[in-house]
Amino acid sequence: MKSRWKKRTSALRTERTPRVPADERARQRRLQSLKLSRSRVEDQLSKAVRPAHRQMLMKALQAIEEEADELSKSPEPRKETN
Protein backbone atom coordinates (compact mmCIF):
# COMPACT_ATOMS: atom_id res chain seq x y z
CA MET A 1 0.00 0.00 0.00
CA LYS A 2 1.38 3.39 -1.01
CA SER A 3 1.78 6.03 1.60
CA ARG A 4 -0.26 9.19 1.31
CA TRP A 5 2.90 11.15 0.39
CA LYS A 6 3.82 8.80 -2.45
CA LYS A 7 0.27 8.91 -3.82
CA ARG A 8 0.31 12.72 -3.72
CA THR A 9 3.68 13.08 -5.47
CA SER A 10 2.72 10.45 -8.02
CA ALA A 11 -0.49 12.35 -8.79
CA LEU A 12 1.42 15.63 -9.12
CA ARG A 13 3.82 14.08 -11.63
CA THR A 14 0.98 13.01 -13.88
CA GLU A 15 -0.62 16.49 -13.74
CA ARG A 16 2.46 18.30 -15.08
CA THR A 17 2.21 20.34 -18.21
CA PRO A 18 3.53 18.77 -21.39
CA ARG A 19 7.28 18.95 -21.94
CA VAL A 20 8.54 21.94 -23.85
CA PRO A 21 10.96 21.02 -26.64
CA ALA A 22 14.58 22.03 -26.15
CA ASP A 23 14.56 24.48 -29.06
CA GLU A 24 11.53 26.27 -27.59
CA ARG A 25 13.18 26.48 -24.17
CA ALA A 26 16.28 27.95 -25.84
CA ARG A 27 14.12 30.48 -27.70
CA GLN A 28 12.38 31.51 -24.47
CA ARG A 29 15.73 31.86 -22.67
CA ARG A 30 17.08 34.02 -25.52
CA LEU A 31 14.01 36.25 -25.43
CA GLN A 32 14.42 36.67 -21.67
CA SER A 33 18.10 37.50 -22.16
CA LEU A 34 17.25 40.09 -24.82
CA LYS A 35 14.66 41.63 -22.52
CA LEU A 36 17.29 42.00 -19.79
CA SER A 37 19.82 43.42 -22.26
CA ARG A 38 17.26 45.93 -23.48
CA SER A 39 16.61 47.04 -19.93
CA ARG A 40 20.35 47.57 -19.32
CA VAL A 41 20.85 49.50 -22.56
CA GLU A 42 17.84 51.70 -21.84
CA ASP A 43 19.23 52.46 -18.38
CA GLN A 44 22.62 53.35 -19.87
CA LEU A 45 20.94 55.45 -22.53
CA SER A 46 19.08 57.46 -19.91
CA LYS A 47 22.45 58.37 -18.33
CA ALA A 48 24.54 58.85 -21.48
CA VAL A 49 25.48 62.44 -22.34
CA ARG A 50 28.00 62.14 -25.15
CA PRO A 51 26.38 61.98 -28.62
CA ALA A 52 28.68 59.19 -29.85
CA HIS A 53 27.88 57.05 -26.81
CA ARG A 54 24.14 57.71 -27.17
CA GLN A 55 24.32 56.78 -30.87
CA MET A 56 26.12 53.52 -30.07
CA LEU A 57 23.51 52.67 -27.43
CA MET A 58 20.67 53.47 -29.85
CA LYS A 59 22.19 51.06 -32.40
CA ALA A 60 22.53 48.39 -29.73
CA LEU A 61 18.91 48.91 -28.70
CA GLN A 62 17.78 48.65 -32.31
CA ALA A 63 19.72 45.40 -32.81
CA ILE A 64 18.21 43.93 -29.63
CA GLU A 65 14.69 44.87 -30.70
CA GLU A 66 15.19 43.42 -34.19
CA GLU A 67 16.42 40.11 -32.81
CA ALA A 68 13.57 39.96 -30.29
CA ASP A 69 11.06 40.67 -33.06
CA GLU A 70 12.52 37.88 -35.20
CA LEU A 71 12.37 35.41 -32.32
CA SER A 72 8.82 36.45 -31.50
CA LYS A 73 7.70 35.98 -35.10
CA SER A 74 9.14 32.49 -35.46
CA PRO A 75 6.43 29.87 -35.15
CA GLU A 76 6.35 28.03 -31.90
CA PRO A 77 7.08 24.34 -32.31
CA ARG A 78 4.37 21.92 -31.31
CA LYS A 79 4.46 20.68 -27.73
CA GLU A 80 5.69 17.17 -27.05
CA THR A 81 3.29 14.82 -25.34
CA ASN A 82 4.26 12.26 -22.74
PDB file of N, CA, C and O in Angstrom, chain B, residues numbered from 101:
ATOM      1  N   MET B 101       0.837  -1.181   0.000  1.00  0.00           N
ATOM      2  CA  MET B 101       0.000   0.000   0.000  1.00  0.00           C
ATOM      3  C   MET B 101       0.884   1.247   0.000  1.00  0.00           C
ATOM      4  O   MET B 101       1.810   1.368   0.801  1.00  0.00           O
ATOM      5  N   LYS B 102       0.579   2.172  -0.915  1.00  0.00           N
ATOM      6  CA  LYS B 102       1.376   3.391  -1.007  1.00  0.00           C
ATOM      7  C   LYS B 102       1.021   4.335   0.126  1.00  0.00           C
ATOM      8  O   LYS B 102      -0.126   4.425   0.565  1.00  0.00           O
ATOM      9  N   SER B 103       2.041   5.029   0.577  1.00  0.00           N
ATOM     10  CA  SER B 103       1.776   6.031   1.599  1.00  0.00           C
ATOM     11  C   SER B 103       1.062   7.220   0.962  1.00  0.00           C
ATOM     12  O   SER B 103       1.068   7.391  -0.257  1.00  0.00           O
ATOM     13  N   ARG B 104       0.462   8.015   1.795  1.00  0.00           N
ATOM     14  CA  ARG B 104      -0.261   9.188   1.309  1.00  0.00           C
ATOM     15  C   ARG B 104       0.699  10.110   0.536  1.00  0.00           C
ATOM     16  O   ARG B 104       0.331  10.657  -0.503  1.00  0.00           O
ATOM     17  N   TRP B 105       1.909  10.276   1.039  1.00  0.00           N
ATOM     18  CA  TRP B 105       2.897  11.150   0.386  1.00  0.00           C
ATOM     19  C   TRP B 105       3.251  10.650  -1.019  1.00  0.00           C
ATOM     20  O   TRP B 105       3.318  11.432  -1.967  1.00  0.00           O
ATOM     21  N   LYS B 106       3.472   9.352  -1.138  1.00  0.00           N
ATOM     22  CA  LYS B 106       3.816   8.797  -2.446  1.00  0.00           C
ATOM     23  C   LYS B 106       2.659   8.944  -3.430  1.00  0.00           C
ATOM     24  O   LYS B 106       2.877   9.239  -4.605  1.00  0.00           O
ATOM     25  N   LYS B 107       1.437   8.740  -2.957  1.00  0.00           N
ATOM     26  CA  LYS B 107       0.272   8.909  -3.824  1.00  0.00           C
ATOM     27  C   LYS B 107       0.182  10.357  -4.307  1.00  0.00           C
ATOM     28  O   LYS B 107      -0.089  10.613  -5.480  1.00  0.00           O
ATOM     29  N   ARG B 108       0.409  11.293  -3.394  1.00  0.00           N
ATOM     30  CA  ARG B 108       0.308  12.718  -3.725  1.00  0.00           C
ATOM     31  C   ARG B 108       1.378  13.105  -4.750  1.00  0.00           C
ATOM     32  O   ARG B 108       1.060  13.760  -5.743  1.00  0.00           O
ATOM     33  N   THR B 109       2.625  12.719  -4.533  1.00  0.00           N
ATOM     34  CA  THR B 109       3.685  13.077  -5.470  1.00  0.00           C
ATOM     35  C   THR B 109       3.490  12.374  -6.805  1.00  0.00           C
ATOM     36  O   THR B 109       3.791  12.942  -7.855  1.00  0.00           O
ATOM     37  N   SER B 110       2.998  11.165  -6.773  1.00  0.00           N
ATOM     38  CA  SER B 110       2.720  10.446  -8.016  1.00  0.00           C
ATOM     39  C   SER B 110       1.623  11.159  -8.805  1.00  0.00           C
ATOM     40  O   SER B 110       1.715  11.279 -10.027  1.00  0.00           O
ATOM     41  N   ALA B 111       0.600  11.626  -8.121  1.00  0.00           N
ATOM     42  CA  ALA B 111      -0.489  12.353  -8.786  1.00  0.00           C
ATOM     43  C   ALA B 111       0.022  13.676  -9.354  1.00  0.00           C
ATOM     44  O   ALA B 111      -0.367  14.066 -10.454  1.00  0.00           O
ATOM     45  N   LEU B 112       0.869  14.351  -8.632  1.00  0.00           N
ATOM     46  CA  LEU B 112       1.416  15.625  -9.117  1.00  0.00           C
ATOM     47  C   LEU B 112       2.242  15.423 -10.376  1.00  0.00           C
ATOM     48  O   LEU B 112       2.187  16.248 -11.288  1.00  0.00           O
ATOM     49  N   ARG B 113       2.998  14.351 -10.442  1.00  0.00           N
ATOM     50  CA  ARG B 113       3.819  14.084 -11.628  1.00  0.00           C
ATOM     51  C   ARG B 113       2.961  13.893 -12.864  1.00  0.00           C
ATOM     52  O   ARG B 113       3.338  14.330 -13.951  1.00  0.00           O
ATOM     53  N   THR B 114       1.833  13.258 -12.718  1.00  0.00           N
ATOM     54  CA  THR B 114       0.976  13.011 -13.878  1.00  0.00           C
ATOM     55  C   THR B 114       0.214  14.258 -14.304  1.00  0.00           C
ATOM     56  O   THR B 114      -0.275  14.318 -15.432  1.00  0.00           O
ATOM     57  N   GLU B 115       0.100  15.262 -13.422  1.00  0.00           N
ATOM     58  CA  GLU B 115      -0.620  16.491 -13.740  1.00  0.00           C
ATOM     59  C   GLU B 115       0.276  17.563 -14.351  1.00  0.00           C
ATOM     60  O   GLU B 115      -0.213  18.645 -14.677  1.00  0.00           O
ATOM     61  N   ARG B 116       1.545  17.304 -14.514  1.00  0.00           N
ATOM     62  CA  ARG B 116       2.462  18.298 -15.076  1.00  0.00           C
ATOM     63  C   ARG B 116       2.055  18.690 -16.481  1.00  0.00           C
ATOM     64  O   ARG B 116       1.396  17.937 -17.199  1.00  0.00           O
ATOM     65  N   THR B 117       2.467  19.882 -16.849  1.00  0.00           N
ATOM     66  CA  THR B 117       2.207  20.338 -18.212  1.00  0.00           C
ATOM     67  C   THR B 117       3.092  19.553 -19.169  1.00  0.00           C
ATOM     68  O   THR B 117       4.115  19.003 -18.761  1.00  0.00           O
ATOM     69  N   PRO B 118       2.710  19.498 -20.423  1.00  0.00           N
ATOM     70  CA  PRO B 118       3.530  18.770 -21.395  1.00  0.00           C
ATOM     71  C   PRO B 118       4.946  19.343 -21.470  1.00  0.00           C
ATOM     72  O   PRO B 118       5.167  20.526 -21.213  1.00  0.00           O
ATOM     73  N   ARG B 119       5.872  18.503 -21.819  1.00  0.00           N
ATOM     74  CA  ARG B 119       7.276  18.951 -21.942  1.00  0.00           C
ATOM     75  C   ARG B 119       7.404  19.946 -23.071  1.00  0.00           C
ATOM     76  O   ARG B 119       6.766  19.824 -24.117  1.00  0.00           O
ATOM     77  N   VAL B 120       8.248  20.937 -22.833  1.00  0.00           N
ATOM     78  CA  VAL B 120       8.535  21.944 -23.850  1.00  0.00           C
ATOM     79  C   VAL B 120       9.799  21.502 -24.573  1.00  0.00           C
ATOM     80  O   VAL B 120      10.803  21.206 -23.924  1.00  0.00           O
ATOM     81  N   PRO B 121       9.772  21.452 -25.890  1.00  0.00           N
ATOM     82  CA  PRO B 121      10.955  21.018 -26.639  1.00  0.00           C
ATOM     83  C   PRO B 121      12.171  21.904 -26.327  1.00  0.00           C
ATOM     84  O   PRO B 121      12.029  23.074 -25.969  1.00  0.00           O
ATOM     85  N   ALA B 122      13.338  21.331 -26.468  1.00  0.00           N
ATOM     86  CA  ALA B 122      14.581  22.031 -26.146  1.00  0.00           C
ATOM     87  C   ALA B 122      14.747  23.309 -26.954  1.00  0.00           C
ATOM     88  O   ALA B 122      15.200  24.321 -26.419  1.00  0.00           O
ATOM     89  N   ASP B 123      14.385  23.278 -28.249  1.00  0.00           N
ATOM     90  CA  ASP B 123      14.558  24.483 -29.061  1.00  0.00           C
ATOM     91  C   ASP B 123      13.621  25.603 -28.609  1.00  0.00           C
ATOM     92  O   ASP B 123      13.968  26.779 -28.718  1.00  0.00           O
ATOM     93  N   GLU B 124      12.450  25.253 -28.109  1.00  0.00           N
ATOM     94  CA  GLU B 124      11.528  26.273 -27.593  1.00  0.00           C
ATOM     95  C   GLU B 124      12.038  26.847 -26.280  1.00  0.00           C
ATOM     96  O   GLU B 124      11.933  28.050 -26.041  1.00  0.00           O
ATOM     97  N   ARG B 125      12.593  25.982 -25.424  1.00  0.00           N
ATOM     98  CA  ARG B 125      13.178  26.482 -24.170  1.00  0.00           C
ATOM     99  C   ARG B 125      14.327  27.429 -24.464  1.00  0.00           C
ATOM    100  O   ARG B 125      14.467  28.459 -23.804  1.00  0.00           O
ATOM    101  N   ALA B 126      15.155  27.091 -25.455  1.00  0.00           N
ATOM    102  CA  ALA B 126      16.277  27.950 -25.837  1.00  0.00           C
ATOM    103  C   ALA B 126      15.766  29.290 -26.368  1.00  0.00           C
ATOM    104  O   ALA B 126      16.333  30.338 -26.062  1.00  0.00           O
ATOM    105  N   ARG B 127      14.703  29.253 -27.157  1.00  0.00           N
ATOM    106  CA  ARG B 127      14.116  30.483 -27.702  1.00  0.00           C
ATOM    107  C   ARG B 127      13.577  31.361 -26.571  1.00  0.00           C
ATOM    108  O   ARG B 127      13.767  32.578 -26.584  1.00  0.00           O
ATOM    109  N   GLN B 128      12.920  30.758 -25.613  1.00  0.00           N
ATOM    110  CA  GLN B 128      12.384  31.508 -24.474  1.00  0.00           C
ATOM    111  C   GLN B 128      13.507  32.117 -23.631  1.00  0.00           C
ATOM    112  O   GLN B 128      13.407  33.256 -23.176  1.00  0.00           O
ATOM    113  N   ARG B 129      14.585  31.336 -23.429  1.00  0.00           N
ATOM    114  CA  ARG B 129      15.729  31.865 -22.674  1.00  0.00           C
ATOM    115  C   ARG B 129      16.360  33.046 -23.402  1.00  0.00           C
ATOM    116  O   ARG B 129      16.725  34.041 -22.777  1.00  0.00           O
ATOM    117  N   ARG B 130      16.491  32.935 -24.734  1.00  0.00           N
ATOM    118  CA  ARG B 130      17.084  34.016 -25.520  1.00  0.00           C
ATOM    119  C   ARG B 130      16.213  35.269 -25.460  1.00  0.00           C
ATOM    120  O   ARG B 130      16.731  36.378 -25.331  1.00  0.00           O
ATOM    121  N   LEU B 131      14.905  35.100 -25.550  1.00  0.00           N
ATOM    122  CA  LEU B 131      14.009  36.252 -25.435  1.00  0.00           C
ATOM    123  C   LEU B 131      14.137  36.919 -24.065  1.00  0.00           C
ATOM    124  O   LEU B 131      14.131  38.146 -23.969  1.00  0.00           O
ATOM    125  N   GLN B 132      14.250  36.125 -23.020  1.00  0.00           N
ATOM    126  CA  GLN B 132      14.422  36.668 -21.674  1.00  0.00           C
ATOM    127  C   GLN B 132      15.751  37.411 -21.567  1.00  0.00           C
ATOM    128  O   GLN B 132      15.825  38.474 -20.951  1.00  0.00           O
ATOM    129  N   SER B 133      16.792  36.854 -22.163  1.00  0.00           N
ATOM    130  CA  SER B 133      18.103  37.502 -22.164  1.00  0.00           C
ATOM    131  C   SER B 133      18.056  38.832 -22.912  1.00  0.00           C
ATOM    132  O   SER B 133      18.630  39.823 -22.458  1.00  0.00           O
ATOM    133  N   LEU B 134      17.378  38.854 -24.049  1.00  0.00           N
ATOM    134  CA  LEU B 134      17.247  40.093 -24.820  1.00  0.00           C
ATOM    135  C   LEU B 134      16.455  41.147 -24.044  1.00  0.00           C
ATOM    136  O   LEU B 134      16.760  42.338 -24.107  1.00  0.00           O
ATOM    137  N   LYS B 135      15.455  40.703 -23.327  1.00  0.00           N
ATOM    138  CA  LYS B 135      14.662  41.627 -22.516  1.00  0.00           C
ATOM    139  C   LYS B 135      15.540  42.276 -21.443  1.00  0.00           C
ATOM    140  O   LYS B 135      15.452  43.480 -21.205  1.00  0.00           O
ATOM    141  N   LEU B 136      16.374  41.479 -20.807  1.00  0.00           N
ATOM    142  CA  LEU B 136      17.288  41.996 -19.791  1.00  0.00           C
ATOM    143  C   LEU B 136      18.314  42.938 -20.417  1.00  0.00           C
ATOM    144  O   LEU B 136      18.616  43.991 -19.855  1.00  0.00           O
ATOM    145  N   SER B 137      18.847  42.564 -21.572  1.00  0.00           N
ATOM    146  CA  SER B 137      19.816  43.424 -22.261  1.00  0.00           C
ATOM    147  C   SER B 137      19.183  44.755 -22.639  1.00  0.00           C
ATOM    148  O   SER B 137      19.802  45.810 -22.498  1.00  0.00           O
ATOM    149  N   ARG B 138      17.961  44.698 -23.114  1.00  0.00           N
ATOM    150  CA  ARG B 138      17.260  45.933 -23.483  1.00  0.00           C
ATOM    151  C   ARG B 138      17.117  46.845 -22.273  1.00  0.00           C
ATOM    152  O   ARG B 138      17.329  48.054 -22.366  1.00  0.00           O
ATOM    153  N   SER B 139      16.763  46.267 -21.157  1.00  0.00           N
ATOM    154  CA  SER B 139      16.614  47.039 -19.931  1.00  0.00           C
ATOM    155  C   SER B 139      17.933  47.730 -19.550  1.00  0.00           C
ATOM    156  O   SER B 139      17.942  48.903 -19.178  1.00  0.00           O
ATOM    157  N   ARG B 140      19.036  46.991 -19.647  1.00  0.00           N
ATOM    158  CA  ARG B 140      20.352  47.565 -19.315  1.00  0.00           C
ATOM    159  C   ARG B 140      20.719  48.704 -20.265  1.00  0.00           C
ATOM    160  O   ARG B 140      21.183  49.758 -19.832  1.00  0.00           O
ATOM    161  N   VAL B 141      20.507  48.481 -21.559  1.00  0.00           N
ATOM    162  CA  VAL B 141      20.848  49.497 -22.556  1.00  0.00           C
ATOM    163  C   VAL B 141      19.983  50.738 -22.353  1.00  0.00           C
ATOM    164  O   VAL B 141      20.482  51.859 -22.451  1.00  0.00           O
ATOM    165  N   GLU B 142      18.708  50.554 -22.075  1.00  0.00           N
ATOM    166  CA  GLU B 142      17.837  51.702 -21.835  1.00  0.00           C
ATOM    167  C   GLU B 142      18.289  52.495 -20.613  1.00  0.00           C
ATOM    168  O   GLU B 142      18.241  53.725 -20.612  1.00  0.00           O
ATOM    169  N   ASP B 143      18.727  51.789 -19.577  1.00  0.00           N
ATOM    170  CA  ASP B 143      19.233  52.460 -18.384  1.00  0.00           C
ATOM    171  C   ASP B 143      20.491  53.261 -18.723  1.00  0.00           C
ATOM    172  O   ASP B 143      20.632  54.412 -18.309  1.00  0.00           O
ATOM    173  N   GLN B 144      21.400  52.645 -19.476  1.00  0.00           N
ATOM    174  CA  GLN B 144      22.625  53.349 -19.873  1.00  0.00           C
ATOM    175  C   GLN B 144      22.300  54.550 -20.757  1.00  0.00           C
ATOM    176  O   GLN B 144      22.925  55.605 -20.644  1.00  0.00           O
ATOM    177  N   LEU B 145      21.328  54.379 -21.626  1.00  0.00           N
ATOM    178  CA  LEU B 145      20.935  55.451 -22.531  1.00  0.00           C
ATOM    179  C   LEU B 145      20.373  56.642 -21.758  1.00  0.00           C
ATOM    180  O   LEU B 145      20.603  57.792 -22.133  1.00  0.00           O
ATOM    181  N   SER B 146      19.654  56.373 -20.705  1.00  0.00           N
ATOM    182  CA  SER B 146      19.083  57.463 -19.907  1.00  0.00           C
ATOM    183  C   SER B 146      20.162  58.285 -19.197  1.00  0.00           C
ATOM    184  O   SER B 146      19.926  59.433 -18.819  1.00  0.00           O
ATOM    185  N   LYS B 147      21.346  57.693 -19.018  1.00  0.00           N
ATOM    186  CA  LYS B 147      22.446  58.371 -18.325  1.00  0.00           C
ATOM    187  C   LYS B 147      23.517  58.902 -19.268  1.00  0.00           C
ATOM    188  O   LYS B 147      24.361  59.700 -18.861  1.00  0.00           O
ATOM    189  N   ALA B 148      23.489  58.468 -20.519  1.00  0.00           N
ATOM    190  CA  ALA B 148      24.537  58.848 -21.478  1.00  0.00           C
ATOM    191  C   ALA B 148      24.384  60.319 -21.883  1.00  0.00           C
ATOM    192  O   ALA B 148      23.275  60.794 -22.128  1.00  0.00           O
ATOM    193  N   VAL B 149      25.511  61.025 -21.948  1.00  0.00           N
ATOM    194  CA  VAL B 149      25.478  62.437 -22.339  1.00  0.00           C
ATOM    195  C   VAL B 149      26.221  62.706 -23.647  1.00  0.00           C
ATOM    196  O   VAL B 149      25.865  63.622 -24.388  1.00  0.00           O
ATOM    197  N   ARG B 150      27.233  61.925 -23.925  1.00  0.00           N
ATOM    198  CA  ARG B 150      27.996  62.136 -25.152  1.00  0.00           C
ATOM    199  C   ARG B 150      27.226  61.607 -26.355  1.00  0.00           C
ATOM    200  O   ARG B 150      26.709  60.490 -26.317  1.00  0.00           O
ATOM    201  N   PRO B 151      27.144  62.400 -27.427  1.00  0.00           N
ATOM    202  CA  PRO B 151      26.380  61.980 -28.620  1.00  0.00           C
ATOM    203  C   PRO B 151      26.854  60.662 -29.224  1.00  0.00           C
ATOM    204  O   PRO B 151      26.034  59.848 -29.648  1.00  0.00           O
ATOM    205  N   ALA B 152      28.161  60.444 -29.266  1.00  0.00           N
ATOM    206  CA  ALA B 152      28.675  59.194 -29.848  1.00  0.00           C
ATOM    207  C   ALA B 152      28.249  57.986 -29.010  1.00  0.00           C
ATOM    208  O   ALA B 152      27.894  56.940 -29.553  1.00  0.00           O
ATOM    209  N   HIS B 153      28.287  58.137 -27.698  1.00  0.00           N
ATOM    210  CA  HIS B 153      27.883  57.047 -26.814  1.00  0.00           C
ATOM    211  C   HIS B 153      26.386  56.782 -26.950  1.00  0.00           C
ATOM    212  O   HIS B 153      25.963  55.628 -27.015  1.00  0.00           O
ATOM    213  N   ARG B 154      25.584  57.846 -26.995  1.00  0.00           N
ATOM    214  CA  ARG B 154      24.140  57.705 -27.173  1.00  0.00           C
ATOM    215  C   ARG B 154      23.820  57.017 -28.504  1.00  0.00           C
ATOM    216  O   ARG B 154      22.926  56.173 -28.573  1.00  0.00           O
ATOM    217  N   GLN B 155      24.550  57.380 -29.550  1.00  0.00           N
ATOM    218  CA  GLN B 155      24.324  56.777 -30.868  1.00  0.00           C
ATOM    219  C   GLN B 155      24.644  55.274 -30.831  1.00  0.00           C
ATOM    220  O   GLN B 155      23.901  54.460 -31.379  1.00  0.00           O
ATOM    221  N   MET B 156      25.740  54.925 -30.188  1.00  0.00           N
ATOM    222  CA  MET B 156      26.123  53.516 -30.071  1.00  0.00           C
ATOM    223  C   MET B 156      25.054  52.738 -29.294  1.00  0.00           C
ATOM    224  O   MET B 156      24.709  51.618 -29.671  1.00  0.00           O
ATOM    225  N   LEU B 157      24.535  53.322 -28.222  1.00  0.00           N
ATOM    226  CA  LEU B 157      23.505  52.665 -27.429  1.00  0.00           C
ATOM    227  C   LEU B 157      22.198  52.531 -28.216  1.00  0.00           C
ATOM    228  O   LEU B 157      21.500  51.525 -28.096  1.00  0.00           O
ATOM    229  N   MET B 158      21.872  53.539 -29.013  1.00  0.00           N
ATOM    230  CA  MET B 158      20.667  53.465 -29.850  1.00  0.00           C
ATOM    231  C   MET B 158      20.785  52.331 -30.871  1.00  0.00           C
ATOM    232  O   MET B 158      19.812  51.624 -31.132  1.00  0.00           O
ATOM    233  N   LYS B 159      21.981  52.160 -31.448  1.00  0.00           N
ATOM    234  CA  LYS B 159      22.191  51.064 -32.400  1.00  0.00           C
ATOM    235  C   LYS B 159      22.070  49.709 -31.700  1.00  0.00           C
ATOM    236  O   LYS B 159      21.494  48.764 -32.238  1.00  0.00           O
ATOM    237  N   ALA B 160      22.621  49.637 -30.497  1.00  0.00           N
ATOM    238  CA  ALA B 160      22.532  48.394 -29.729  1.00  0.00           C
ATOM    239  C   ALA B 160      21.073  48.083 -29.410  1.00  0.00           C
ATOM    240  O   ALA B 160      20.643  46.936 -29.524  1.00  0.00           O
ATOM    241  N   LEU B 161      20.322  49.088 -29.015  1.00  0.00           N
ATOM    242  CA  LEU B 161      18.906  48.905 -28.703  1.00  0.00           C
ATOM    243  C   LEU B 161      18.129  48.446 -29.937  1.00  0.00           C
ATOM    244  O   LEU B 161      17.266  47.572 -29.848  1.00  0.00           O
ATOM    245  N   GLN B 162      18.439  49.034 -31.069  1.00  0.00           N
ATOM    246  CA  GLN B 162      17.777  48.651 -32.312  1.00  0.00           C
ATOM    247  C   GLN B 162      18.086  47.191 -32.663  1.00  0.00           C
ATOM    248  O   GLN B 162      17.194  46.447 -33.072  1.00  0.00           O
ATOM    249  N   ALA B 163      19.334  46.787 -32.503  1.00  0.00           N
ATOM    250  CA  ALA B 163      19.716  45.403 -32.806  1.00  0.00           C
ATOM    251  C   ALA B 163      19.001  44.420 -31.869  1.00  0.00           C
ATOM    252  O   ALA B 163      18.552  43.357 -32.299  1.00  0.00           O
ATOM    253  N   ILE B 164      18.903  44.780 -30.604  1.00  0.00           N
ATOM    254  CA  ILE B 164      18.211  43.928 -29.627  1.00  0.00           C
ATOM    255  C   ILE B 164      16.743  43.781 -30.008  1.00  0.00           C
ATOM    256  O   ILE B 164      16.197  42.678 -29.999  1.00  0.00           O
ATOM    257  N   GLU B 165      16.111  44.902 -30.342  1.00  0.00           N
ATOM    258  CA  GLU B 165      14.693  44.867 -30.700  1.00  0.00           C
ATOM    259  C   GLU B 165      14.446  44.071 -31.978  1.00  0.00           C
ATOM    260  O   GLU B 165      13.449  43.358 -32.082  1.00  0.00           O
ATOM    261  N   GLU B 166      15.349  44.190 -32.950  1.00  0.00           N
ATOM    262  CA  GLU B 166      15.190  43.420 -34.190  1.00  0.00           C
ATOM    263  C   GLU B 166      15.288  41.926 -33.930  1.00  0.00           C
ATOM    264  O   GLU B 166      14.501  41.140 -34.459  1.00  0.00           O
ATOM    265  N   GLU B 167      16.266  41.539 -33.108  1.00  0.00           N
ATOM    266  CA  GLU B 167      16.417  40.110 -32.811  1.00  0.00           C
ATOM    267  C   GLU B 167      15.215  39.589 -32.021  1.00  0.00           C
ATOM    268  O   GLU B 167      14.735  38.485 -32.275  1.00  0.00           O
ATOM    269  N   ALA B 168      14.738  40.373 -31.079  1.00  0.00           N
ATOM    270  CA  ALA B 168      13.571  39.963 -30.293  1.00  0.00           C
ATOM    271  C   ALA B 168      12.338  39.833 -31.192  1.00  0.00           C
ATOM    272  O   ALA B 168      11.545  38.906 -31.033  1.00  0.00           O
ATOM    273  N   ASP B 169      12.183  40.756 -32.125  1.00  0.00           N
ATOM    274  CA  ASP B 169      11.059  40.671 -33.065  1.00  0.00           C
ATOM    275  C   ASP B 169      11.141  39.403 -33.907  1.00  0.00           C
ATOM    276  O   ASP B 169      10.136  38.722 -34.113  1.00  0.00           O
ATOM    277  N   GLU B 170      12.338  39.090 -34.392  1.00  0.00           N
ATOM    278  CA  GLU B 170      12.523  37.880 -35.202  1.00  0.00           C
ATOM    279  C   GLU B 170      12.185  36.626 -34.402  1.00  0.00           C
ATOM    280  O   GLU B 170      11.509  35.727 -34.903  1.00  0.00           O
ATOM    281  N   LEU B 171      12.657  36.568 -33.159  1.00  0.00           N
ATOM    282  CA  LEU B 171      12.375  35.407 -32.321  1.00  0.00           C
ATOM    283  C   LEU B 171      10.892  35.308 -31.988  1.00  0.00           C
ATOM    284  O   LEU B 171      10.345  34.210 -31.890  1.00  0.00           O
ATOM    285  N   SER B 172      10.248  36.448 -31.815  1.00  0.00           N
ATOM    286  CA  SER B 172       8.820  36.447 -31.495  1.00  0.00           C
ATOM    287  C   SER B 172       7.975  36.024 -32.686  1.00  0.00           C
ATOM    288  O   SER B 172       6.911  35.430 -32.514  1.00  0.00           O
ATOM    289  N   LYS B 173       8.439  36.326 -33.886  1.00  0.00           N
ATOM    290  CA  LYS B 173       7.702  35.981 -35.098  1.00  0.00           C
ATOM    291  C   LYS B 173       7.820  34.507 -35.448  1.00  0.00           C
ATOM    292  O   LYS B 173       6.913  33.938 -36.055  1.00  0.00           O
ATOM    293  N   SER B 174       8.931  33.885 -35.068  1.00  0.00           N
ATOM    294  CA  SER B 174       9.143  32.492 -35.461  1.00  0.00           C
ATOM    295  C   SER B 174       8.047  31.624 -34.856  1.00  0.00           C
ATOM    296  O   SER B 174       7.687  31.783 -33.689  1.00  0.00           O
ATOM    297  N   PRO B 175       7.526  30.711 -35.657  1.00  0.00           N
ATOM    298  CA  PRO B 175       6.428  29.868 -35.152  1.00  0.00           C
ATOM    299  C   PRO B 175       6.896  28.990 -33.997  1.00  0.00           C
ATOM    300  O   PRO B 175       7.998  28.442 -33.999  1.00  0.00           O
ATOM    301  N   GLU B 176       6.019  28.882 -33.025  1.00  0.00           N
ATOM    302  CA  GLU B 176       6.351  28.033 -31.898  1.00  0.00           C
ATOM    303  C   GLU B 176       6.203  26.579 -32.302  1.00  0.00           C
ATOM    304  O   GLU B 176       5.196  26.201 -32.900  1.00  0.00           O
ATOM    305  N   PRO B 177       7.196  25.758 -31.982  1.00  0.00           N
ATOM    306  CA  PRO B 177       7.078  24.338 -32.314  1.00  0.00           C
ATOM    307  C   PRO B 177       5.970  23.694 -31.505  1.00  0.00           C
ATOM    308  O   PRO B 177       5.599  24.181 -30.437  1.00  0.00           O
ATOM    309  N   ARG B 178       5.452  22.611 -32.016  1.00  0.00           N
ATOM    310  CA  ARG B 178       4.373  21.922 -31.306  1.00  0.00           C
ATOM    311  C   ARG B 178       4.916  21.314 -30.028  1.00  0.00           C
ATOM    312  O   ARG B 178       6.086  20.938 -29.958  1.00  0.00           O
ATOM    313  N   LYS B 179       4.078  21.220 -29.032  1.00  0.00           N
ATOM    314  CA  LYS B 179       4.456  20.679 -27.727  1.00  0.00           C
ATOM    315  C   LYS B 179       4.543  19.161 -27.808  1.00  0.00           C
ATOM    316  O   LYS B 179       3.740  18.505 -28.471  1.00  0.00           O
ATOM    317  N   GLU B 180       5.551  18.618 -27.106  1.00  0.00           N
ATOM    318  CA  GLU B 180       5.693  17.166 -27.047  1.00  0.00           C
ATOM    319  C   GLU B 180       4.691  16.622 -26.052  1.00  0.00           C
ATOM    320  O   GLU B 180       4.379  17.278 -25.058  1.00  0.00           O
ATOM    321  N   THR B 181       4.200  15.469 -26.302  1.00  0.00           N
ATOM    322  CA  THR B 181       3.294  14.818 -25.343  1.00  0.00           C
ATOM    323  C   THR B 181       4.017  13.658 -24.702  1.00  0.00           C
ATOM    324  O   THR B 181       4.921  13.058 -25.284  1.00  0.00           O
ATOM    325  N   ASN B 182       3.594  13.357 -23.485  1.00  0.00           N
ATOM    326  CA  ASN B 182       4.264  12.260 -22.739  1.00  0.00           C
ATOM    327  C   ASN B 182       3.747  10.935 -23.184  1.00  0.00           C
ATOM    328  O   ASN B 182       4.183   9.900 -22.679  1.00  0.00           O
TER     329      ASN B 182
END
